[in-house]
């Protein structure tokens, strides 16, 4: 178990009970003033910390339980730290993606009124930026199979976008990671939201990237029951999902980190909702 620095524990009088893990931001279940709470070690700079804490306060005002900060964040041991209330409830059931889709539609209706996050790269930019081609070409000789897979999906996503007018698409704050483990449910109702690390201004359809993942078709069906999806919305599902994956793939190439297989596997997932883009990768 990885423990937070003793100085951080002393500052807030914490007793660490469990390591909750995390991808970039790390979390621990702690006891503070006799109550269960969550300690977070932030990966990003102060501006990211304060933006997300502001979003949490705003989302709390919409009626959902969120991990509000108990104190102002502090800096120590080379990172920012914050202490948060514990959000009760169970993770959303994975076997009911339709319910998750309906909840996502409900969340979108509320988040549309909140301010957007500055400085975030547009979700489709990786598909349209010539720098993507240059990056792939630079790594093609050393990683031919990987780059061939990326380029094949990049070209097909671009072809799909060619027939769409994305200039006037709606943009508002999205959650960014609407996965079962980031939701809290009580008595069949969505009551809490966790992890706003990927919250950003984006086309609402971009929130399907990690919620749908090209496989949870029920999420899309449930969403459409509450907020009907246009033909253009549905046509953007796959380009936005592949764009999400390719953004991560390009970041790994720039950092010199080989794909561990996750991106390659996810790019090759197919769903009937993909239409003509459901053709299998020829390898």
N, C-alpha and C positions, 0 to 999 in steps of 0.2 A: 504494500500500500504506500503510495506517495503522500507525504504529509506536508501541509502548508508550513511556512516558517514559524518558528515559535514566537517571533515578534508580532506577527499578524494575529496569532491566537491570543496573545496577551492583550493586545490593543483592544480587542472586543470581548475579552473574557470567554473564549470559546473552548469547548471540548469537542474534538473531532470524533465522529462516530462511524463514518463510512466514506470511502472514496467513490464518488458518483461518476468519475471519468469525464470525458468530453473530447471533442475533436480538436479544436484550437483553444477555446476557453475551457478551463478545468474547473471541476465542481466537487465540493465535499458536503456531506450531511453533517451538521454540527448542532451542538446544544449551546444556546446563548440565552442567558438570563432565565434558564429553566425551560425554554421553549425550543422546539426543533426549528432549524433554519438551514439555509444553504449559503456556503461561502464560494465565491467565484474568483478565480485568477484569470484576468483578461489577457488575451493575446495581442490586442490592438492598442493604439495610442489613446491618449486622454479624450480626444474628440469623439472617437468611436464609443468610448465608455459613456460619456455624458449624453450622446445622442440616444443610445439604446435605453438608458435610464429614463430619459424624457419620454420616449415612446411607451415604456412600461406604465408611466403615470397616466399618459393619455388613454391607453387601452383600458386601464383600470376604470377610468371614468365612463367607459362604454358598458360596464357591467360584468366583465369577466375577471376572475381571479388570475392575477399574474404575479410573478416573483418581485414584488416591489422592494426597493432597497430600504434597509432599516437605518442606515447611516450614510453620510456622504462617502464616496469612494476614497480610498487612500492609496498612496504609492509606497512600495517597499519591495526589497529583494528583486529589483529589476522589472517590476510589473505593477499594474493597477489591480486592486482588490476591492470587492464589495460584498456586503452581507445582505441576504434577501430572506423575505418571509417564505415559509414552506407552503406550497400550493397543494391543497388536498385533492383527493380523487384518484381514479385509476386511469392508466393509459387507454386510449381509444381502442376498441376491439379491431384487430386486423381483419377478422372475417366479415366485417360489415363496412366495406368501402363506400357503399351508397350513403350511409349516414355521415361518413367523413366528408363526402362531396357536398351534402346539404349544409353541414356546418361551415365548410369553406365558403359557400355562397353567402351564408349569414355573416361571416367575418368580413368578407369583401364589402358587403353593403355598409358595414360600419367603418372599416378602415379607409374607405374612399374620402371620408371627411378629414382625415388626419394629414399633417404636413409631410412632404416627401423628404427623403434623405439626400443631402447634397453629395456630389462627387462620385456617384456610383456609375460604373460602366454599363451602358445599355445592354440588355440581354442578347439582342441580335447582333451586336457589334462584331463579335468573333466571326460571324458568317459573312459579313460584308467588308471587313477590313483587309486590304491587301497585305498587311503585315502578317496575317495568318498564313497566307501562301508562302511568304518569305521564310517564316519560322519552320514550316513543314519541309520546305526545300532544304533548309540548312541542316536538318536532322535526318533527311531521307537516307543518305548513304549508311549512317551508323545504325538506324532503326527502321529498316525498310518495311517490315511487316506492320509495325505499329503505325507508321506514317501513311501507308497505303490504306489502312482501315479508316484513319481519320479523314484522309482526302476524299475517299469514296462517299462517306456520309456528308462531308462538307459540301461537295458538289451537288448532291441530291437535295440537301436542305436549301441551297441557293436556288436551285431550279424551282422548288416549291414556292419560295418567296417571290420569284420573278413575276408571278401572276397576281400578287397581292399588293394592295396599297396600305402600307404600314405607317405612313406619315401621320395620319390623323387618328391612330389608335388611342384608346383611353389609357391613361397612366395614373396610378395612385399607389399608395403604400400597400405592399403585400407582406405577408408573414415570411415567405421564402423557404420554409422547411416544415410544411403542414403534414408531418408524419405522425403515426399513432403515438409514439413515445413523447412527442412534444405537446400532446393534448391531455387534458384532464376531464374525466367524465364522471358524473354522479347521477345515479338513477336514470341512465339513458340520455342525459342531457350534457351538452358541452358546457362546462363551467369554468375551465381554466386553460390558459395558453402559456407555454414555456418557450424559451430559446428564440429570441428575436435577433440572433446573430446575423441572419441573412435578410432581415427586413430592409426593404428598399423601395424606391419608386420604380414601378415597372408596369408593363402591360399585365392586367389581371390574369391573363392566360398563363403567364410565366409561373404563377403559383402552382400550376399543375406539374411542373418539372419534377419535383421530388414527391408530390402527392400521388401523381399518376404513375410515373416511372415507366411509361410504356407498357404497363402490365395490369395496373389496378383500374380497369375500365369502369368499374362500379363507381369510382370517385367522380368521373365525368358524368355518368348517368344521374347520380344523386344531385350533383351541382345543377344540372340542367332542369331538374324538377323545380328548383327554387328560382334560378336565374337562367332563362333559356340562352343557349349558345348559338350564335349565328354560324353560317357556313364558313365565314372568315375566321371566327374563333377556333373552330374545329380544324381548319387548315393550318393554323399556327401551332397546334399542340405539338406535333413532331418536330418542326424546326426549332421551337423553343426548348424542347427536351434535349435534342441533340446539341443545340447551342450551349446549354448548360454543361453537358458532358465535355464538349470540345473546349470550352473555356478552361475547365479544369485540366484537360489534357495539354493544352498549350502552356499553362502555367507550370506543369510538371516538366515539359520539354525545356522551357527557359531555365528552370532550376536544375536541370540535369538529372531529374528523378525518373527512373523507369516506371511504367505503368505496372501495378501489381496484379493486373488482370481484371480489376473491377470495371474500369472504363470500357475496356474492350468487350466485356460481357454485356454491360448495359447498353452499349451502342447496337448490339446485335439482337436485343429483345424486340419482338414484333407483336403487334396488336392489330385487330381488324380496324380500329379507329385510325390507323395510319394510312389507309387507302393504298394508293399506288406506292407509297414509301415503305410499305410492308414487305416489298421484295427482299429476299434474303441476300446478305452480303456474299458475293461469290468467292471471297477469299483470294 
